[in-house]
Every structure is written in C-alpha cells, then in structure tokens.
C-alpha cells in the first residue's frame, strides 16, 4: 500500500550499476503534476498537524517495526540501484534510519514541547512567555543517489513528526529506494496524501523548487545548491542545503598507524568513495608518513571489488560512467603534476563498465585538482605535514567545510585541533560514521551548505518558532503607554539609573525618580 500518490511524462530509468540491468522505468513528473502533488500535500497538512503527537509517534514506531522486518529485502533494493555491498546497505542506510526512529521516539516529546521563556528585565516581570514550535506546512525534499534511503527517510520522518506534509523528489538514478519509503509509511498507517513522491529528472526538481512549498531540504552538488539558493532567495523560501565536502583526515605523529590506516581505507572507500563524508584528503605527519602510506596500500590491495549482492564484496561499482570520468580526470591531473599511484588508478573493465580500482596516491599537493575538488570516488590521496599548525592550515585550505577527522592517542590534543578546523563535524579517531549518530547534527560550513539535519537541530529546521507572551496584570495600564511629557521623561531616566547606574547612591536616587512611572496619568 502506498502512503501517497505517485505523480507521473519524460522517462527515467533505474539501472543496476554493477550489471547494467534495467530495473524499472518511470514517467517523470512535469511542472503541472508537481504543483498538483504539492496541492494534495497542502490539503492534507491541517489534519495531519492536528493529529496528536502520540498518534504520529505510533505511526513512526510501526514504521520502525516494518522496516526492521523487511530489512534484507530493502537492502537488496538499495544494492540493486547503487551497487554498494549489502552489508553497507544494512549499516549505512537501514541502521541509520532505524536508529533515527529510536531517537525520535525517545526525544520528541521533550524537543517539541512548549518552552518557557524567563523575563529578566524588571519592566517585564509581570509577563510570562513561551516558545511554541509549529510546522512550516509542506516540506519539499530533493535527495541524492548515493544514500537513496537513509538521507530522504531521516529527513522525511523528522518533517512528518513535526506536523509537516512532505513532497519527496528522489534522484532519477534511485527511485526504487524512495518508493520503499512511501510503501513503509503507508503500511505504518500514514494518512493519504501526507507523503507525496515526485519521480523525475532535474526538471522535476526545478518544478518542486518553484512550487508553493514552505521549505526545501536539498542534498546535492554545490553548483545546483547555489542555483536553488538564488531561486529560493527571490521568494524568501527557507532552505537547508547539504552540498558535499572535501573532508580532510589528519594523522598526527602519535597516532596508532595500524588503526589510523584501517580508518583511512574504510573512510576513503566506503560506498566506493561516493559519500559527502568520505576521506577525500589525508594528511600524515612526516615522521610516520611512510609507514602509514605503506599500511594503507597493503590494506587497499586486500579489498575485494565486485557486485554488491555478493556477501564477500568490499567495494562495489561507481554509480555511472560520468562519475568514473571525474575520478579518472582527478587521478590523471595528479599524476601529471608529480603524484605517484601506489595501487589502483585504473578501471576494472573485466568486472563491468562502472568499476574502478581503489587507489592510493602519494606525493600530492594542493596544486592538484584531487586535493581541491570533490572526487566522489575510491581514491585516497596522502600528503605529508610537519606540525599541528601545518595540518590545520592544510585542512582549512578548502572551499568546503562539511566534516574532518583527527587521529591521535591524545584526546585533548585532538580536541584542541578539532576546534581550529573549519567544519560542521570533526571526529577524533573515526570518520564518516557521524552521519549514523542520530543525536548529532549533520551539515557544514562554507560551500558545504546551510542548516542542519538530524538530532535536535534537524527537528528545529522543520518548525517555525512562535513566541507567545501573556500579561499577568491585564487590568493595569502599562507604565510605558501614552501620556508622555517632562515628568515621564524624568521617571524613565530614573528607572534606567535604578537598574543600570554604577553606584548604589545613583541607583537609589534613580528608584525615587522612577516612581512617577506608576503614579502618572495614562491615556
């Protein structure tokens, strides 16, 4: 059963990148159909907002249960569309969503409850204020192909739980995974039209941006994010933009080389390097550089590349030919500028057209494209540095600022360096897995985007804040109301001195003068 109505005219094709098999074709939603989908979501939103939080949480709990029951079948769907190993589909997609459900079920009452606002000012002591969180209305979500289930599902659940309705436009490369979200929500009891799925290409996404949604959550490239920001700015549409990264990994001189090299290999090659949180730049202290690089190369050579459906596969294919060409261009540029390929650096055509060998590069520098542009492929470039200050400078020498990692046996030293790195997240002795911490906000600085998803701050992105103030003395005219004149001016000046003058004598005199605020005649 579907929780929403799929809107359908151009065609998109879901293809298995490992085998080239066509999985299914879909008609694309055009601008008229997108507007109709938004209108359906709009009509359903007041009733959904009025649904008690307890009922919304019950639907979420049912969603979690059904998701866990179907986890292996869902993992196969994800793997068929993306090529990632089944183990990664379970860990980085389904576990992330199951745990996000756990977080929302445990924390939503507290996070969404009205919040009392104390009044510290003497003039407003007779008032009581509260912050109330209200849904935006219709949230548009445009999600990417690299994590086609966990990214849209976590964002959708947060939007729904806060009383919004959702129109989701998934990547044209991975519509099947997004359809599963709708199926699960329907089976969990979500009312009709609360969730809408708009399948299509870039023009479908553009139509969603230009439709009458109340907020947009977009995950994708920097150029597309900038265009969306311009369109949204023209109508003051609130946006959350997660635009990728060029995440640095810093390996200090006291790091455990065995542990750090394993972390680098996994961080660089998980999902074939097609993650916004991938280790895309690695900096190792010169004193351990050779040992670290050697360990990375040895471990990279042990990785098994193949079809993600096979349980023994460590690394699957890239999503499509265009992505391989980006990787090849970056590697070729690095080699032409003096870098050395220590392993990999080639297509694995015997496995299929979309496979690329996991690659370790040495002798890289910041003149090379591979250290500046997002590669989004299975390449680990490693550069030496000489001091902590040097490492921080190199890490910050990027237009991106999504995440970073610091590897050291001294946690205090690691956290000191973490505070100097320009990034939304910095992990000590781990990488990438911050996306799986449901309590932690996800998002970046600089060109990596605007806003946050996940955790408390992800929920806050889904609501508008409203301040409600109640006066406890409704029968009394306020001292600051009309009836201005010399006496009031003198009383106001005294009232300010009573609160803020530096000496006790001045404050006492101010208190005496301020009494006129109460005794004067008001309109």
C-alpha positions as CSV (number, residue, x, y, z in Angstrom):
1,X,0.0,0.0,0.0
2,X,1.3,3.5,-0.8
3,X,1.1,6.4,1.5
4,X,1.0,8.9,-1.3
5,X,0.1,9.2,-5.0
6,X,3.0,8.8,-7.4
7,X,2.9,11.6,-9.9
8,X,4.0,10.9,-13.3
9,X,5.9,12.1,-18.8
10,X,9.6,12.1,-19.7
11,X,11.2,8.8,-18.6
12,X,13.8,7.9,-16.0
13,X,15.4,4.5,-15.7
14,X,16.6,2.8,-12.6
15,X,19.7,0.7,-13.6
16,X,21.9,-1.7,-11.7
17,X,25.4,-0.1,-12.0
18,X,27.1,-3.4,-11.4
19,X,25.3,-5.4,-14.1
20,X,23.8,-2.7,-16.4
21,X,20.4,-4.4,-15.9
22,X,17.4,-2.1,-16.3
23,X,15.4,-2.4,-13.1
24,X,12.4,-0.2,-14.0
25,X,11.4,2.8,-16.0
26,X,9.2,5.7,-14.7
27,X,7.5,8.6,-16.3
28,X,8.8,11.9,-15.0
29,X,6.5,14.3,-13.2
30,X,6.1,17.6,-15.1
31,X,5.5,21.0,-13.5
32,X,1.7,20.7,-13.5
33,X,1.9,17.3,-11.8
34,X,4.4,18.6,-9.2
35,X,2.0,21.5,-8.4
36,X,-0.8,19.1,-8.0
37,X,1.2,16.9,-5.7
38,X,2.1,20.0,-3.5
39,X,-1.6,20.9,-3.5
40,X,-2.6,17.5,-2.2
41,X,0.0,17.7,0.5
42,X,-1.2,21.2,1.4
43,X,-4.8,20.0,1.7
44,X,-3.7,17.1,4.0
45,X,-1.5,19.2,6.2
46,X,-4.0,20.8,8.6
47,X,-5.5,17.4,9.5
48,X,-2.0,15.9,10.0
49,X,-0.9,18.9,12.1
50,X,-4.0,18.4,14.3
51,X,-3.1,14.7,14.7
52,X,-1.8,14.3,18.3
53,X,1.9,13.8,18.7
54,X,1.2,10.4,20.4
55,X,-0.5,9.2,17.2
56,X,2.3,10.4,15.0
57,X,4.8,8.6,17.2
58,X,2.7,5.4,17.0
59,X,2.9,5.5,13.2
60,X,6.7,6.1,13.5
61,X,7.0,3.1,15.8
62,X,5.1,0.9,13.3
63,X,7.3,2.2,10.5
64,X,10.4,1.2,12.5
65,X,9.0,-2.3,13.1
66,X,8.0,-2.9,9.5
67,X,11.4,-1.6,8.3
68,X,13.2,-4.0,10.5
69,X,11.1,-6.9,9.4
70,X,11.9,-6.1,5.7
71,X,15.5,-5.0,6.2
72,X,17.2,-7.7,3.9
73,X,14.7,-7.2,1.1
74,X,15.2,-3.4,1.3
75,X,18.9,-3.8,1.4
76,X,18.8,-5.8,-1.8
77,X,16.7,-3.0,-3.4
78,X,19.3,-0.4,-2.3
79,X,22.2,-2.5,-3.6
80,X,20.5,-3.2,-6.9
81,X,20.2,0.6,-7.5
82,X,23.5,1.8,-6.1
83,X,25.9,-1.2,-6.3
84,X,27.0,-0.8,-2.7
85,X,27.7,-4.0,-0.7
86,X,24.7,-5.5,1.1
87,X,26.5,-5.1,4.4
88,X,26.8,-1.3,3.7
89,X,23.2,-1.1,2.7
90,X,22.2,-2.6,6.1
91,X,24.7,-0.5,8.1
92,X,24.8,2.9,6.4
93,X,21.1,3.0,5.2
94,X,18.8,0.8,7.3
95,X,20.6,1.0,10.6
96,X,20.8,4.8,10.3
97,X,17.0,5.1,9.7
98,X,16.1,2.5,12.4
99,X,18.2,4.5,14.9
100,X,16.7,7.8,13.8
101,X,13.3,6.3,14.7
102,X,14.7,5.4,18.1
103,X,15.9,8.9,18.7
104,X,12.6,10.5,17.6
105,X,10.6,8.1,19.7
106,X,12.7,8.8,22.8
107,X,13.2,12.6,22.5
108,X,10.3,14.1,20.5
109,X,8.1,15.0,23.5
110,X,10.8,17.0,25.1
111,X,12.2,18.6,22.0
112,X,8.8,19.7,20.7
113,X,7.2,20.7,24.0
114,X,6.5,24.4,24.6
115,X,9.4,26.1,26.2
116,X,9.1,28.7,28.9
117,X,11.0,32.0,28.3
118,X,12.0,33.7,31.5
119,X,11.8,37.5,31.7
120,X,14.9,39.0,33.3
121,X,14.1,42.6,32.6
122,X,12.5,44.4,35.6
123,X,9.9,46.1,33.3
124,X,8.5,42.8,32.1
125,X,8.5,40.8,35.3
126,X,4.7,40.7,35.2
127,X,4.7,38.7,31.9
128,X,5.0,35.1,31.1
129,X,6.4,33.9,27.7
130,X,6.6,30.6,25.9
131,X,8.2,29.4,22.7
132,X,5.8,27.3,20.6
133,X,7.0,25.2,17.6
134,X,4.7,24.9,14.7
135,X,5.2,23.1,11.4
136,X,6.1,25.0,8.2
137,X,3.4,23.3,6.2
138,X,4.6,21.5,3.1
139,X,8.3,20.5,3.1
140,X,9.9,19.7,-0.3
141,X,12.9,17.3,-0.1
142,X,15.3,16.7,-3.0
143,X,17.6,13.7,-2.2
144,X,20.7,12.2,-3.8
145,X,21.5,8.8,-5.2
146,X,24.5,7.9,-3.0
147,X,22.4,7.2,0.1
148,X,18.9,6.9,-1.5
149,X,17.1,5.5,1.5
150,X,18.8,6.9,4.7
151,X,19.0,10.6,3.6
152,X,15.4,11.0,2.4
153,X,14.0,8.8,5.1
154,X,15.6,10.6,8.0
155,X,14.6,14.0,6.6
156,X,11.0,12.8,5.8
157,X,10.5,11.3,9.3
158,X,11.6,14.5,11.0
159,X,9.3,16.6,8.8
160,X,6.3,14.3,9.3
161,X,6.8,14.0,13.1
162,X,6.7,17.8,13.4
163,X,3.4,18.0,11.6
164,X,4.5,18.9,8.1
165,X,3.5,17.1,5.0
166,X,6.2,16.1,2.5
167,X,6.8,16.0,-1.2
168,X,9.9,13.9,-1.9
169,X,11.8,14.1,-5.2
170,X,14.5,11.4,-5.2
171,X,17.4,11.1,-7.6
172,X,16.4,9.9,-11.0
173,X,19.0,7.2,-10.6
174,X,17.5,5.7,-7.5
175,X,13.7,6.0,-7.5
176,X,13.1,2.4,-6.2
177,X,14.6,3.1,-2.8
178,X,12.5,6.2,-2.4
179,X,9.3,4.2,-3.3
180,X,10.0,1.9,-0.4
181,X,9.8,4.9,2.0
182,X,6.3,5.5,0.7
183,X,5.3,1.9,1.0
184,X,6.6,1.6,4.5
185,X,4.8,4.8,5.6
186,X,1.6,3.6,4.1
187,X,1.8,0.2,5.9
188,X,2.5,2.1,9.1
189,X,-0.8,3.9,8.8
190,X,0.2,7.3,7.5
191,X,-2.9,9.1,6.2
192,X,-3.4,9.6,2.5
193,X,-1.6,12.5,0.8
194,X,0.6,13.3,3.8
195,X,3.6,11.9,1.9
196,X,3.9,12.5,-1.9
197,X,6.6,11.0,-4.2
198,X,7.6,13.0,-7.3
199,X,9.8,10.8,-9.5
200,X,11.7,12.6,-12.3
201,X,14.8,14.2,-13.5
202,X,16.3,17.7,-12.9
203,X,13.3,19.5,-14.4
204,X,11.1,17.8,-11.8
205,X,13.3,19.0,-9.1
206,X,13.3,22.5,-10.5
207,X,9.5,22.4,-10.6
208,X,9.4,21.4,-6.9
209,X,11.7,24.3,-6.0
210,X,9.5,26.8,-7.9
211,X,6.2,25.3,-6.4
212,X,4.4,26.6,-3.4
213,X,6.2,24.6,-0.8
214,X,7.0,26.2,2.5
215,X,10.6,25.0,2.9
216,X,13.1,23.0,0.9
217,X,15.7,20.4,2.1
218,X,18.2,19.7,-0.7
219,X,21.2,17.4,-0.8
220,X,23.4,17.6,-3.8
221,X,26.2,19.5,-5.6
222,X,27.5,23.0,-4.9
223,X,26.5,24.4,-8.3
224,X,23.0,23.1,-8.1
225,X,22.7,24.3,-4.5
226,X,23.8,27.8,-5.5
227,X,21.1,27.9,-8.2
228,X,18.5,26.7,-5.7
229,X,19.6,29.4,-3.2
230,X,19.1,32.1,-5.9
231,X,15.6,30.9,-6.8
232,X,14.7,30.4,-3.1
233,X,16.0,33.8,-2.2
234,X,13.8,35.6,-4.7
235,X,10.7,34.4,-2.8
236,X,12.3,34.1,0.7
237,X,11.8,30.3,0.7
238,X,13.7,28.8,3.7
239,X,16.2,26.2,2.7
240,X,18.5,23.6,4.2
241,X,21.4,22.8,1.8
242,X,23.8,20.0,2.2
243,X,26.3,20.4,-0.7
244,X,29.1,17.9,-0.2
245,X,32.6,18.1,1.1
246,X,36.3,17.5,0.6
247,X,36.8,16.1,4.1
248,X,40.4,16.1,5.5
249,X,41.9,13.4,7.7
250,X,44.8,14.4,9.9
251,X,47.1,11.7,11.2
252,X,49.3,13.1,14.0
253,X,52.7,11.9,14.9
254,X,51.4,9.9,18.0
255,X,48.6,8.1,16.1
256,X,48.3,4.4,16.1
257,X,49.3,3.7,12.4
258,X,47.6,0.3,12.4
259,X,44.3,1.8,13.5
260,X,44.6,5.0,11.5
261,X,45.4,3.3,8.2
262,X,42.4,1.0,8.6
263,X,40.2,4.1,9.3
264,X,41.6,5.8,6.2
265,X,41.0,2.9,3.9
266,X,37.4,2.5,5.1
267,X,36.8,6.2,5.2
268,X,38.0,6.7,1.7
269,X,36.4,3.6,0.0
270,X,33.1,3.0,1.8
271,X,30.4,3.2,-0.8
272,X,33.2,3.3,-3.4
273,X,34.1,6.8,-2.1
274,X,30.7,8.2,-3.1
275,X,29.9,9.8,0.2
276,X,29.9,13.5,1.1
277,X,31.7,12.5,4.3
278,X,34.3,10.4,2.6
279,X,38.0,10.9,3.5
280,X,38.9,12.9,0.4
281,X,42.2,14.4,1.6
282,X,44.6,12.7,4.0
283,X,47.5,14.4,5.8
284,X,50.0,12.3,7.8
285,X,52.8,13.6,9.9
286,X,56.1,13.3,8.1
287,X,57.6,11.1,10.9
288,X,55.0,8.3,10.3
289,X,54.2,9.1,6.6
290,X,56.0,6.2,5.0
291,X,54.7,3.6,7.5
292,X,51.2,5.0,7.2
293,X,51.1,5.0,3.4
294,X,52.6,1.5,3.3
295,X,49.9,0.2,5.6
296,X,47.2,1.9,3.5
297,X,48.5,0.4,0.3
298,X,48.7,-3.1,1.8
299,X,45.1,-2.9,3.1
300,X,43.8,-1.4,-0.1
301,X,45.2,-4.3,-2.1
302,X,43.2,-6.7,0.1
303,X,39.8,-5.2,-0.8
304,X,37.5,-7.3,-2.9
305,X,35.8,-5.4,-5.6
306,X,32.7,-6.8,-7.2
307,X,28.9,-6.9,-7.3
308,X,27.5,-5.7,-4.0
309,X,25.0,-8.5,-4.0
310,X,27.8,-10.9,-3.2
311,X,28.4,-11.1,0.6
312,X,32.2,-11.2,0.2
313,X,32.3,-7.9,-1.8
314,X,34.0,-4.9,0.0
315,X,33.7,-2.4,-2.8
316,X,31.1,-2.1,-5.5
317,X,30.9,-0.1,-8.7
318,X,30.5,3.6,-9.1
319,X,27.0,4.8,-9.9
320,X,27.6,5.6,-13.6
321,X,30.1,6.4,-16.3
322,X,30.1,10.1,-15.7
323,X,31.4,9.6,-12.1
324,X,34.2,7.3,-13.3
325,X,35.3,10.0,-15.7
326,X,35.5,12.5,-12.9
327,X,37.7,10.1,-10.9
328,X,39.9,9.5,-13.9
329,X,40.4,13.2,-14.6
330,X,41.4,13.9,-11.0
331,X,43.9,11.0,-10.9
332,X,45.4,11.9,-14.3
333,X,45.8,15.5,-13.3
334,X,47.6,14.5,-10.0
335,X,50.0,12.1,-11.9
336,X,50.7,14.8,-14.5
337,X,51.7,17.1,-11.6
338,X,54.0,14.6,-9.9
339,X,51.8,12.3,-7.8
340,X,52.5,8.6,-7.7
341,X,49.9,5.8,-8.0
342,X,50.9,3.3,-5.3
343,X,48.0,1.0,-6.1
344,X,44.9,1.1,-8.3
345,X,44.5,4.0,-10.7
346,X,42.6,2.1,-13.4
347,X,39.2,0.8,-14.4
348,X,38.4,-2.8,-13.8
349,X,36.7,-3.5,-17.1
350,X,36.7,-7.2,-16.6
351,X,34.1,-6.6,-13.8
352,X,32.0,-4.2,-15.8
353,X,32.0,-0.6,-17.1
354,X,31.5,1.1,-13.8
355,X,34.2,-0.5,-11.7
356,X,37.3,1.5,-10.7
357,X,40.2,0.0,-8.6
358,X,40.6,1.5,-5.1
359,X,43.5,3.9,-5.5
360,X,46.2,5.3,-3.1
361,X,48.2,8.3,-4.3
362,X,51.3,9.7,-2.7
363,X,53.3,12.9,-3.4
364,X,50.1,15.0,-3.7
365,X,49.8,18.7,-3.1
366,X,47.2,21.5,-3.1
367,X,48.0,22.5,-6.7
368,X,46.3,19.3,-7.8
369,X,42.6,19.0,-8.5
370,X,42.3,15.9,-6.4
371,X,43.1,17.9,-3.3
372,X,40.7,20.7,-4.1
373,X,37.6,19.4,-5.9
374,X,35.2,16.8,-4.7
375,X,36.2,13.5,-6.3
376,X,33.4,11.2,-5.1
377,X,35.3,8.1,-5.9
378,X,37.6,5.4,-4.5
379,X,40.8,7.5,-4.2
380,X,42.9,8.1,-1.1
381,X,45.5,10.9,-1.7
382,X,48.0,11.2,1.2
383,X,50.2,14.2,1.8
384,X,52.9,14.8,4.5
385,X,52.9,17.6,7.0
386,X,55.4,18.8,9.6
387,X,53.4,20.4,12.5
388,X,50.0,20.6,14.1
389,X,49.7,24.2,12.8
390,X,50.6,23.0,9.3
391,X,48.0,20.3,9.4
392,X,45.3,22.7,10.5
393,X,46.3,25.2,7.7
394,X,46.1,22.4,5.1
395,X,42.7,21.1,6.4
396,X,41.2,24.6,6.2
397,X,42.6,25.3,2.8
398,X,39.4,24.3,1.0
399,X,36.1,25.9,-0.1
400,X,34.4,23.0,1.7
401,X,33.7,22.5,5.4
402,X,31.5,19.5,6.0
403,X,33.5,17.2,8.2
404,X,37.0,16.2,9.2
405,X,38.8,13.7,11.4
406,X,41.9,13.9,13.7
407,X,43.8,10.8,14.6
408,X,45.9,10.9,17.8
409,X,46.3,8.9,21.0
410,X,45.9,12.2,23.0
411,X,42.2,13.1,23.1
412,X,42.9,16.6,24.5
413,X,45.3,17.3,21.7
414,X,42.8,16.0,19.1
415,X,40.0,18.1,20.5
416,X,42.2,21.2,20.6
417,X,43.0,20.8,16.9
418,X,39.3,20.0,16.2
419,X,38.3,23.4,17.5
420,X,40.6,25.0,14.9
421,X,39.2,23.2,11.9
422,X,36.5,24.9,9.8
423,X,33.9,22.1,9.5
424,X,30.4,21.2,10.7
425,X,31.7,18.0,12.4
426,X,35.2,16.8,13.5
427,X,35.6,13.3,14.7
428,X,38.5,12.1,16.8
429,X,39.8,8.6,15.8
430,X,36.9,7.9,13.4
431,X,35.5,9.1,10.2
432,X,32.2,9.1,8.2
433,X,30.2,7.4,11.0
434,X,29.0,10.8,12.4
435,X,26.1,10.5,10.0
436,X,24.9,7.5,11.9
437,X,24.8,9.3,15.3
438,X,21.1,10.3,15.4
439,X,21.7,12.9,18.2
440,X,24.4,14.7,16.2
441,X,23.6,17.5,13.8
442,X,24.7,16.9,10.2
443,X,25.7,19.8,8.0
444,X,28.6,22.0,7.1
445,X,30.1,25.5,6.7
446,X,31.5,27.4,3.7
447,X,30.4,25.8,0.4
448,X,29.3,22.7,2.2
449,X,25.9,24.2,2.8
450,X,23.4,25.9,5.1
451,X,21.4,24.5,8.0
452,X,21.4,21.1,9.7
453,X,19.6,17.7,9.6
454,X,19.5,15.1,12.3
455,X,19.1,15.4,16.1
456,X,17.6,18.4,17.9
457,X,18.8,20.9,15.3
458,X,17.4,18.8,12.5
459,X,14.0,18.9,14.1
460,X,14.3,22.6,14.7
461,X,14.8,23.1,10.9
462,X,11.3,21.6,10.4
463,X,9.4,24.0,12.6
464,X,8.8,27.7,12.9
465,X,9.3,29.3,16.3
466,X,6.4,31.4,17.7
467,X,6.8,33.4,20.8
468,X,3.6,33.8,22.9
469,X,3.5,36.3,25.7
470,X,0.8,36.7,28.4
471,X,0.5,39.6,30.8
472,X,-0.4,38.7,34.4
473,X,-1.9,42.1,35.2
474,X,-4.4,42.7,32.5
475,X,-6.4,45.4,34.4
476,X,-3.4,47.7,34.8
477,X,-2.3,50.2,32.2
478,X,1.4,49.7,31.4
479,X,3.8,52.4,32.6
480,X,5.3,52.9,29.1
481,X,2.0,53.7,27.5
482,X,0.9,57.1,26.3
483,X,0.9,60.1,28.5
484,X,4.4,61.3,27.6
485,X,5.8,64.6,29.0
486,X,8.6,66.1,31.1
487,X,7.6,64.1,34.2
488,X,7.6,60.8,32.3
489,X,11.0,61.6,30.8
490,X,12.4,62.2,34.2
491,X,10.8,59.0,35.6
492,X,12.2,56.9,32.6
493,X,15.7,58.3,33.1
494,X,15.4,57.4,36.8
495,X,14.2,53.9,36.0
496,X,17.3,53.3,33.9
497,X,19.6,54.6,36.6
498,X,17.8,52.4,39.1
499,X,18.7,49.3,37.1
500,X,22.0,50.2,35.5
501,X,23.8,53.0,37.3
502,X,27.3,52.1,38.6
503,X,26.9,53.4,42.1
504,X,24.5,52.4,44.8
505,X,23.6,56.1,45.6
506,X,22.8,56.7,41.9
507,X,20.6,53.7,41.9
508,X,18.6,54.7,45.0
509,X,18.1,58.2,43.5
510,X,17.0,56.6,40.3
511,X,14.5,54.5,42.1
512,X,13.0,57.5,43.7
513,X,12.7,59.4,40.4
514,X,11.2,56.3,38.6
515,X,8.1,56.2,40.9
516,X,6.5,58.7,38.6
517,X,6.0,55.9,36.1
518,X,3.4,54.4,38.3
519,X,1.7,57.5,39.7
520,X,1.4,59.5,36.4
521,X,-1.8,59.7,34.5
522,X,-2.0,57.5,31.4
523,X,-4.3,57.6,28.4
